[in-house]
Amino acid sequence: MEIIAKSKYIHISPRKVRLVANLIKGMEVAHAETELAHHPKHASLPIAKLLHSAIANAKHNFSIEEQGLYIQDIAVGAGPVLKRTRARAFGRAAMIRKRMSHISIVLAENKAAGNVKFKNQNEK
């Protein structure tokens, strides 16, 4: 089962957000939360908030616990661009593009997590 959460119009460039998004793709949810909490990039805060939202969706809508979830897919798309001008030499103007991002995250259940039994070192 897939759990989806989306966040739109984040005022960070998609290129900068993708750096953090690619870092946590495929991770278990608990490991991704700690990774985002200690990551220095500014984009880690909105992604962490979106991950918490996806976990809340899983608990409330599907009654799935956090332990068996992992990040199946995370996609960052370009949002609208605010265009501003900046004065340059000789009476010219240059464009400043303030980019926005749309982020969507897909969580899935790890089927093997509940079935895995660890062997003792004494067993063969």
C-alpha positions in Angstrom: 0.0 0.0 0.0 1.3 3.4 -0.9 1.0 6.5 1.3 1.3 9.8 -0.5 1.9 13.3 0.9 2.5 16.5 -1.2 3.9 19.9 -0.4 3.6 22.7 -2.9 5.0 26.2 -3.4 8.1 25.7 -1.3 10.3 28.8 -1.7 13.5 26.9 -2.4 15.0 26.1 -5.8 14.2 22.5 -7.0 17.9 21.9 -7.6 18.7 22.5 -4.0 15.8 20.4 -2.7 16.8 17.5 -4.9 20.2 17.3 -3.2 18.4 16.4 0.1 15.6 14.4 -1.5 18.1 12.0 -3.2 19.9 11.5 0.0 16.9 9.9 1.8 15.3 8.0 -1.1 14.9 4.3 -0.2 15.6 4.8 3.5 13.5 3.6 6.4 11.4 6.3 7.9 13.1 6.4 11.3 16.6 6.6 9.7 15.5 9.3 7.3 14.1 11.4 10.2 17.4 11.4 12.0 19.3 12.1 8.8 17.1 15.1 8.0 17.3 16.4 11.6 21.1 16.6 11.5 21.5 17.7 7.9 22.8 21.3 7.4 20.9 22.1 4.2 18.0 24.5 4.5 15.8 22.2 2.4 15.9 19.5 5.0 13.2 21.3 7.2 10.4 21.2 4.6 11.2 17.7 3.6 11.2 16.6 7.3 7.8 18.3 7.8 6.5 16.5 4.7 7.8 13.2 6.0 6.0 13.7 9.3 2.8 14.4 7.4 3.2 11.2 5.4 3.7 9.2 8.6 0.6 10.9 10.1 -1.4 9.9 6.9 -0.2 6.3 7.3 -1.3 6.2 10.9 -4.6 7.9 10.6 -5.9 6.8 7.2 -4.4 3.3 7.0 -3.6 2.3 10.6 0.0 1.4 9.7 2.7 1.7 12.2 5.9 3.8 11.6 8.3 0.8 12.0 7.4 -0.9 8.8 7.6 2.1 6.5 10.2 3.2 4.0 10.5 6.0 1.5 9.6 4.3 -1.8 9.8 7.5 -3.9 10.4 11.2 -3.5 10.0 13.6 -6.4 10.8 17.3 -6.6 9.2 19.3 -9.4 9.5 22.9 -10.4 6.8 25.3 -9.3 6.1 28.8 -10.5 8.9 31.3 -10.8 8.6 34.8 -9.4 10.4 37.2 -11.8 12.0 40.3 -10.3 14.4 42.8 -11.9 17.6 44.2 -10.6 19.3 47.4 -11.8 22.5 46.9 -13.8 25.0 49.2 -15.4 24.1 51.7 -18.2 20.4 51.7 -17.3 19.9 48.1 -18.0 17.9 45.6 -15.9 18.6 41.9 -15.2 16.1 39.2 -14.2 16.1 37.6 -10.9 14.2 34.3 -10.9 12.9 33.2 -7.4 12.1 29.6 -8.0 9.6 27.4 -6.1 9.4 23.6 -5.6 6.6 21.0 -5.5 7.6 17.9 -3.4 5.7 14.6 -3.3 6.7 11.7 -1.1 5.5 8.1 -1.4 5.9 5.7 1.6 5.4 2.0 1.3 5.3 -0.9 3.8 8.3 -3.1 4.0 6.8 -6.6 3.8 10.0 -8.3 4.9 10.3 -6.2 8.1 7.7 -8.1 9.9 8.8 -11.6 8.7 12.5 -11.3 9.3 13.8 -13.4 12.1 17.4 -12.9 13.2 19.5 -16.0 13.8 21.4 -16.5 17.0 25.1 -17.0 16.6 24.7 -20.5 18.1 22.1 -21.6 15.5 23.2 -22.9 12.1 
